[in-house]
Structure formats: C-alpha cells, structure tokens
Amino acid sequence: MLTGKQKRFLRAEAHHLTPIFQVGKGGVNENMTKQIAEALEVRELIKISILQNNEDDKHEVAEALAKGAKAELVQLIGHTVVLYKESKENKKINLP
C-alpha cells in the first residue's frame, strides 16, 4: 500500500508519460491485464487511457486493471489511469 507522499511522488513522475495502453469498447480482459503486468515489470510506472466508447464506469475499469496486473492504483484523472508496480529485476524508481 502506497502512502500519500509516495503517491504524490509517483504522480509527479508520471506527469510526462504518455499512455501506452487503451481500454476500448471490449473493456478489460485477461490478455490486456497480462500485457500490462509485463509492461509494469519493465517500466514500473505506466499510464493507460480509457476511451470514450468504453461503457463501463471508469473507476471500475481502473480497479480491474490494478487488480488484474497486481499493481497499485496511483491516480485516476479524467480518463487516464496511472499504475505502479515495483519491478523484481530492474528497479528504477526509489520511493520516498
């Protein structure tokens, strides 16, 4: 579980990132969460955008993504989700 200070730090780190995944009409599926988990292992911090044609609630989508990838939900702002998961092999981000 991340503290408030750690979340603020990660939000600042994620500010310049561009979303590398998009959740569309199909919603969240197992294949997508698997790919997100692999990307998190490499990058530790990623952004995901939820497209307008997704009919699910954006809060539910964010929770499903975090739960599926076993990651921490850092932020949900607008239709953009920021996820963090500490890497096992190549740790890049040192949390305060």
Secondary structure per residue as TSV (DSSP state, phi and psi in degrees):
chain	resnum	aa	ss	phi	psi
A	1	M	-	360.0	132.2
A	2	L	-	-87.3	143.6
A	3	T	-	-82.7	170.0
A	4	G	H	-61.9	-39.4
A	5	K	H	-64.9	-41.7
A	6	Q	H	-65.9	-40.0
A	7	K	H	-64.1	-41.6
A	8	R	H	-61.5	-42.5
A	9	F	H	-61.5	-45.7
A	10	L	H	-68.2	-35.5
A	11	R	H	-61.9	-40.8
A	12	A	H	-65.1	-40.9
A	13	E	H	-65.6	-35.3
A	14	A	H	-82.4	-11.2
A	15	H	T	-54.8	-42.5
A	16	H	T	-85.8	-6.7
A	17	L	-	-73.3	152.0
A	18	T	-	-106.2	148.6
A	19	P	-	-61.9	133.6
A	20	I	-	-107.0	-8.0
A	21	F	E	-130.9	154.7
A	22	Q	E	-131.4	134.1
A	23	V	E	-101.6	116.6
A	24	G	-	-108.6	-146.6
A	25	K	T	-61.0	-34.0
A	26	G	T	-70.3	-17.7
A	27	G	-	78.3	-162.0
A	28	V	-	-88.4	128.6
A	29	N	-	-129.1	173.3
A	30	E	H	-63.8	-39.8
A	31	N	H	-63.1	-41.2
A	32	M	H	-64.1	-45.3
A	33	T	H	-65.0	-33.2
A	34	K	H	-65.5	-44.7
A	35	Q	H	-65.1	-39.0
A	36	I	H	-64.9	-41.0
A	37	A	H	-62.3	-39.7
A	38	E	H	-66.5	-41.0
A	39	A	H	-65.4	-37.3
A	40	L	H	-66.0	-33.9
A	41	E	H	-63.4	-35.9
A	42	V	H	-82.2	-45.3
A	43	R	H	-100.6	-25.0
A	44	E	S	73.8	-35.6
A	45	L	E	-134.6	122.0
A	46	I	E	-137.1	159.0
A	47	K	E	-111.7	143.9
A	48	I	E	-131.6	133.2
A	49	S	E	-103.4	141.3
A	50	I	E	-101.1	118.3
A	51	L	-	-73.9	159.1
A	52	Q	T	-64.1	-28.0
A	53	N	T	-81.1	2.5
A	54	N	-	-80.6	123.0
A	55	E	-	-86.0	-12.6
A	56	D	S	-74.6	158.4
A	57	D	-	-66.9	134.3
A	58	K	H	-63.9	-29.5
A	59	H	H	-68.7	-40.3
A	60	E	H	-66.8	-39.1
A	61	V	H	-62.8	-45.2
A	62	A	H	-61.7	-43.8
A	63	E	H	-64.6	-41.4
A	64	A	H	-64.1	-40.2
A	65	L	H	-64.3	-46.1
A	66	A	H	-64.2	-43.6
A	67	K	H	-67.4	-43.5
A	68	G	H	-64.6	-37.5
A	69	A	T	-91.9	0.8
A	70	K	T	53.8	46.9
A	71	A	-	-120.2	171.1
A	72	E	E	-94.4	133.3
A	73	L	E	-81.7	112.1
A	74	V	E	-85.0	-45.5
A	75	Q	E	-158.9	145.5
A	76	L	E	-128.6	107.4
A	77	I	E	-127.9	120.8
A	78	G	T	63.7	-121.7
A	79	H	T	-114.2	29.8
A	80	T	E	-119.9	129.8
A	81	V	E	-109.5	135.5
A	82	V	E	-114.4	124.0
A	83	L	E	-118.1	147.3
A	84	Y	E	-133.9	137.6
A	85	K	-	-148.4	127.3
A	86	E	-	-65.5	132.2
A	87	S	-	-77.5	146.2
A	88	K	S	-81.8	-42.2
A	89	E	S	-91.8	-53.8
A	90	N	-	-117.1	82.8
A	91	K	-	-75.1	121.3
A	92	K	-	-109.2	-37.4
A	93	I	-	-97.4	123.0
A	94	N	-	-99.9	111.7
A	95	L	-	-73.5	145.5
A	96	P	-	-70.8	360.0
